[in-house]
């Protein structure tokens, strides 16, 4: 009788596992196809469209990164950190291709009331806008499926050692950490990788704030944002990255004059409501650290072989 009960309980689990495996196969196939479409369209655009050398070099860099990480999308089991890297590169490509202005902005656009719209929006390349969006969603579902399988079916393929012990709460914190870290993509991509027209707009904006040598401030902001995105999203030196991120947000919101506008974010030129939320959540990452699903956790496994400073940074 006991054996019969156990067998009856195992049947739904096997059926559930079979359905999930089929979903996994479909996601890997469609995700790989979407990645190849992005790579193909990206290379074609760079070969045929009047893209500046600066933007071309930037886009090639992230196209190569996507090509390198595509096997993680197609692989079985899917590697979680490989998917994070693929998501990172796809988001940057989506940001750049979707706001691209071939030939640069017109004088009328540069003289508009809000020139930041020139750098932050654009006609873009519609096919690449939609294909990168689809790829982002497919990668995100793959990542969620890994977490679901781990928590529900006890399957830990594709997860490094420490992540196999992750609890439900650690998975939740991990996805929040990914989101708040990857929010920087829209910012550093424009500051560092979008090319001369966008860089010129940001230089003019930083100059309007009274900052000396605004070119240097734009580059510094972009480097800090890039470092914060990598550190927080991948969980690398998480506490240091999160603390620096909070300080950066606090200072940049002040320099931008948002504290004087008021709290509500939809006020003209933006209040400090949204940055305050971003700072608060990031501060929680500084308190919690990278957790089990992070590069820090992998490095802690090898703590005895790490230099003292790095060992303290990933603690």
C-alpha positions as CSV (number, residue, x, y, z in Angstrom):
1,X,0.0,0.0,0.0
2,X,2.8,2.5,1.0
3,X,4.6,1.7,-2.3
4,X,1.4,2.4,-4.3
5,X,0.9,5.8,-2.6
6,X,4.5,6.8,-3.4
7,X,4.1,5.7,-7.0
8,X,0.9,7.7,-7.3
9,X,2.6,10.8,-5.9
10,X,5.5,10.4,-8.3
11,X,3.4,10.4,-11.4
12,X,2.2,14.1,-11.3
13,X,5.8,15.1,-10.5
14,X,7.1,13.2,-13.6
15,X,4.4,14.7,-15.7
16,X,5.3,18.2,-14.4
17,X,8.9,17.6,-15.1
18,X,8.2,16.4,-18.6
19,X,6.1,19.5,-19.4
20,X,8.9,21.8,-18.0
21,X,11.5,20.0,-20.1
22,X,9.4,20.6,-23.2
23,X,9.1,24.3,-22.3
24,X,12.8,24.4,-21.6
25,X,13.6,22.9,-25.1
26,X,11.2,25.4,-26.7
27,X,12.7,28.4,-24.9
28,X,16.2,27.4,-25.8
29,X,15.4,26.9,-29.4
30,X,13.4,30.2,-29.8
31,X,15.9,32.1,-27.7
32,X,18.8,30.9,-29.8
33,X,16.9,31.8,-33.0
34,X,16.2,35.3,-31.6
35,X,19.8,35.8,-30.7
36,X,20.9,34.8,-34.2
37,X,18.4,37.3,-35.6
38,X,19.8,40.1,-33.4
39,X,23.3,39.2,-34.4
40,X,22.5,39.1,-38.1
41,X,20.5,42.3,-38.2
42,X,23.1,44.0,-36.1
43,X,26.0,43.1,-38.4
44,X,23.9,44.1,-41.5
45,X,23.0,47.5,-39.9
46,X,26.7,48.2,-39.2
47,X,27.7,47.2,-42.7
48,X,25.0,49.2,-44.5
49,X,23.9,52.1,-42.4
50,X,25.8,55.4,-41.7
51,X,26.8,54.6,-38.1
52,X,29.7,56.6,-36.6
53,X,33.0,54.7,-35.9
54,X,32.4,55.3,-32.2
55,X,29.0,53.7,-32.2
56,X,30.2,50.9,-34.5
57,X,33.0,49.9,-32.2
58,X,30.6,49.9,-29.2
59,X,28.0,47.9,-31.0
60,X,30.5,45.4,-32.3
61,X,31.8,44.9,-28.7
62,X,28.3,43.9,-27.4
63,X,27.5,41.9,-30.5
64,X,30.6,39.9,-29.9
65,X,29.6,39.5,-26.2
66,X,26.1,38.3,-27.3
67,X,27.7,35.8,-29.7
68,X,29.9,34.5,-27.0
69,X,27.0,34.1,-24.6
70,X,24.5,32.6,-27.1
71,X,25.7,29.1,-26.3
72,X,24.5,29.7,-22.7
73,X,21.0,30.4,-24.1
74,X,21.1,27.3,-26.3
75,X,22.9,25.0,-23.8
76,X,21.4,22.3,-21.7
77,X,21.4,22.9,-18.9
78,X,21.3,26.7,-19.3
79,X,24.0,28.4,-17.3
80,X,22.5,31.0,-15.0
81,X,25.4,33.5,-15.0
82,X,25.8,33.0,-18.7
83,X,22.2,34.0,-19.2
84,X,22.9,37.1,-17.0
85,X,25.7,38.0,-19.4
86,X,23.5,37.4,-22.4
87,X,20.8,39.6,-20.9
88,X,23.3,42.3,-20.1
89,X,24.6,42.5,-23.7
90,X,21.1,42.3,-25.2
91,X,19.9,45.2,-23.1
92,X,22.8,47.4,-24.2
93,X,22.3,46.5,-27.8
94,X,18.6,47.2,-27.4
95,X,19.3,50.5,-25.8
96,X,21.7,51.6,-28.5
97,X,19.8,50.3,-31.6
98,X,16.4,51.5,-30.4
99,X,17.5,55.1,-29.8
100,X,19.8,55.3,-32.8
101,X,19.6,58.3,-35.1
102,X,21.3,57.5,-38.4
103,X,23.1,60.5,-39.7
104,X,22.9,62.3,-36.3
105,X,20.3,64.7,-35.0
106,X,19.3,67.7,-37.0
107,X,20.0,71.3,-35.9
108,X,16.3,71.7,-35.0
109,X,16.5,68.7,-32.7
110,X,19.6,69.9,-31.0
111,X,18.0,73.3,-30.5
112,X,14.8,71.8,-29.0
113,X,13.5,72.7,-25.6
114,X,14.7,69.4,-24.1
115,X,17.8,68.2,-25.9
116,X,18.1,65.2,-23.7
117,X,15.2,63.7,-25.7
118,X,17.7,63.6,-28.6
119,X,20.1,61.4,-26.7
120,X,17.5,59.3,-24.9
121,X,15.0,58.6,-27.7
122,X,15.2,58.2,-31.4
123,X,13.6,56.5,-34.4
124,X,16.1,53.6,-33.9
125,X,16.0,50.4,-36.1
126,X,12.5,49.0,-35.6
127,X,13.5,45.4,-36.5
128,X,16.3,45.4,-33.9
129,X,14.1,47.2,-31.3
130,X,11.6,44.4,-31.5
131,X,14.1,41.5,-31.8
132,X,16.2,42.6,-28.8
133,X,13.0,43.1,-26.8
134,X,11.9,39.6,-27.6
135,X,15.3,38.2,-26.7
136,X,15.3,40.0,-23.4
137,X,11.9,38.5,-22.5
138,X,13.0,35.0,-23.6
139,X,16.2,35.1,-21.5
140,X,14.2,36.4,-18.5
141,X,11.8,33.5,-18.8
142,X,14.7,31.0,-19.0
143,X,16.2,32.5,-15.8
144,X,12.8,32.3,-14.1
145,X,12.4,28.7,-15.2
146,X,15.8,27.8,-13.7
147,X,14.7,29.2,-10.4
148,X,11.3,27.5,-10.6
149,X,12.8,24.1,-11.3
150,X,15.3,24.5,-8.5
151,X,12.6,25.4,-5.9
152,X,9.8,23.2,-7.1
153,X,11.4,20.1,-8.7
154,X,14.8,20.2,-6.9
155,X,16.7,20.4,-10.2
156,X,19.9,22.4,-9.9
157,X,21.5,21.8,-13.3
158,X,23.1,25.0,-14.6
159,X,23.6,26.4,-11.1
160,X,27.1,26.7,-9.6
161,X,27.7,25.1,-6.2
162,X,26.6,27.8,-3.8
163,X,23.5,28.6,-5.8
164,X,22.2,25.0,-5.4
165,X,21.6,25.8,-1.7
166,X,19.6,29.0,-2.5
167,X,16.3,29.5,-0.7
168,X,13.1,31.0,-2.2
169,X,13.9,34.3,-0.5
170,X,17.4,34.3,-2.0
171,X,16.0,33.8,-5.5
172,X,13.6,36.8,-4.9
173,X,16.4,39.0,-3.7
174,X,18.6,37.9,-6.7
175,X,16.0,39.0,-9.2
176,X,15.5,42.3,-7.5
177,X,19.3,42.8,-7.5
178,X,19.4,42.0,-11.2
179,X,16.7,44.5,-11.9
180,X,18.2,47.4,-9.9
181,X,21.7,46.7,-11.3
182,X,20.6,46.5,-14.9
183,X,18.6,49.7,-14.6
184,X,22.0,51.4,-15.2
185,X,22.2,50.1,-18.7
186,X,20.0,52.8,-20.1
187,X,22.4,55.4,-18.6
188,X,25.9,54.2,-19.2
189,X,25.1,53.0,-22.7
190,X,24.1,56.6,-23.6
191,X,27.1,58.2,-21.8
192,X,29.8,55.9,-23.1
193,X,28.7,53.9,-26.2
194,X,26.1,55.8,-28.2
195,X,28.6,57.9,-30.2
196,X,29.3,61.6,-30.7
197,X,25.8,63.1,-31.1
198,X,24.5,61.6,-27.8
199,X,27.8,62.3,-26.0
200,X,27.6,65.9,-27.2
201,X,24.1,66.3,-25.8
202,X,25.2,65.0,-22.4
203,X,28.3,67.2,-22.4
204,X,26.1,70.2,-23.0
205,X,23.7,69.1,-20.2
206,X,26.5,68.6,-17.7
207,X,28.0,71.9,-18.7
208,X,24.6,73.6,-18.1
209,X,24.8,72.3,-14.5
210,X,28.0,74.5,-14.0
211,X,30.4,71.5,-13.9
212,X,33.9,72.2,-15.1
213,X,35.3,70.0,-17.9
214,X,31.9,68.4,-18.6
215,X,33.4,65.8,-21.0
216,X,35.2,64.3,-18.0
217,X,32.1,64.3,-15.9
218,X,30.1,62.4,-18.6
219,X,32.8,59.8,-18.9
220,X,33.2,59.5,-15.1
221,X,29.4,59.1,-14.7
222,X,29.3,56.4,-17.4
223,X,32.2,54.5,-15.9
224,X,30.6,54.5,-12.4
225,X,27.2,53.4,-13.9
226,X,28.9,50.6,-15.8
227,X,30.8,49.4,-12.8
228,X,27.6,49.6,-10.6
229,X,25.6,47.6,-13.2
230,X,28.2,44.8,-13.4
231,X,28.8,44.7,-9.6
232,X,25.2,44.7,-8.5
233,X,23.7,42.6,-11.3
234,X,26.3,39.9,-11.3
235,X,26.8,40.1,-7.5
236,X,30.5,40.9,-7.8
237,X,31.8,42.8,-4.8
238,X,28.2,43.5,-4.2
239,X,28.3,45.5,-1.0
240,X,31.0,47.8,-2.4
241,X,29.1,48.2,-5.7
242,X,25.8,48.9,-3.9
243,X,27.3,51.5,-1.5
244,X,29.1,53.3,-4.4
245,X,25.8,53.2,-6.4
246,X,23.8,54.8,-3.5
247,X,26.4,57.5,-3.1
248,X,26.5,58.1,-6.9
249,X,22.7,58.4,-7.1
250,X,22.5,60.7,-4.1
251,X,25.1,63.1,-5.5
252,X,23.9,63.0,-9.1
253,X,20.3,63.7,-8.1
254,X,21.6,66.7,-6.1
255,X,23.7,68.0,-9.0
256,X,20.7,67.6,-11.3
257,X,18.6,69.8,-9.0
258,X,15.9,67.2,-8.4
259,X,15.8,67.8,-4.6
260,X,14.7,71.3,-5.3
261,X,12.0,70.3,-7.7
262,X,10.0,68.4,-5.1
263,X,9.3,64.7,-4.2
264,X,6.9,63.5,-6.9
265,X,8.8,62.2,-10.0
266,X,6.3,63.4,-12.6
267,X,6.8,67.1,-11.7
268,X,8.5,69.1,-14.4
269,X,12.2,68.1,-14.8
270,X,11.5,65.3,-12.3
271,X,11.4,65.1,-8.5
272,X,13.4,62.8,-6.3
273,X,10.8,60.1,-5.8
274,X,12.2,57.5,-8.2
275,X,15.9,58.0,-7.3
276,X,14.9,57.6,-3.6
277,X,13.3,54.3,-4.4
278,X,16.3,53.2,-6.4
279,X,18.7,54.2,-3.6
280,X,16.6,52.5,-0.9
281,X,16.5,49.1,-2.8
282,X,20.2,49.3,-3.7
283,X,21.0,50.0,0.0
284,X,19.3,46.7,0.8
285,X,21.7,45.0,-1.5
286,X,24.6,46.6,0.4
287,X,23.2,45.1,3.6
288,X,22.3,41.7,2.2
289,X,25.4,41.2,0.0
290,X,25.4,39.0,-3.1
291,X,23.8,36.0,-1.5
292,X,24.2,32.4,-2.8
293,X,23.4,33.3,-6.4
294,X,26.3,35.6,-7.1
295,X,29.9,35.8,-8.3
296,X,30.8,36.7,-4.7
297,X,29.5,33.3,-3.6
298,X,31.7,31.5,-6.2
299,X,34.7,33.5,-5.1
300,X,34.1,32.8,-1.4
301,X,34.4,29.1,-2.2
302,X,37.9,29.8,-3.3
303,X,38.6,32.4,-0.5
304,X,41.8,30.7,0.7
305,X,43.4,31.3,-2.7
306,X,42.3,34.9,-3.1
307,X,44.4,37.9,-2.1
308,X,43.4,39.4,1.2
309,X,41.8,42.5,-0.2
310,X,39.6,40.6,-2.6
311,X,38.7,38.1,0.0
312,X,37.4,40.9,2.2
313,X,35.5,42.5,-0.7
314,X,33.5,39.4,-1.4
315,X,32.8,38.5,2.2
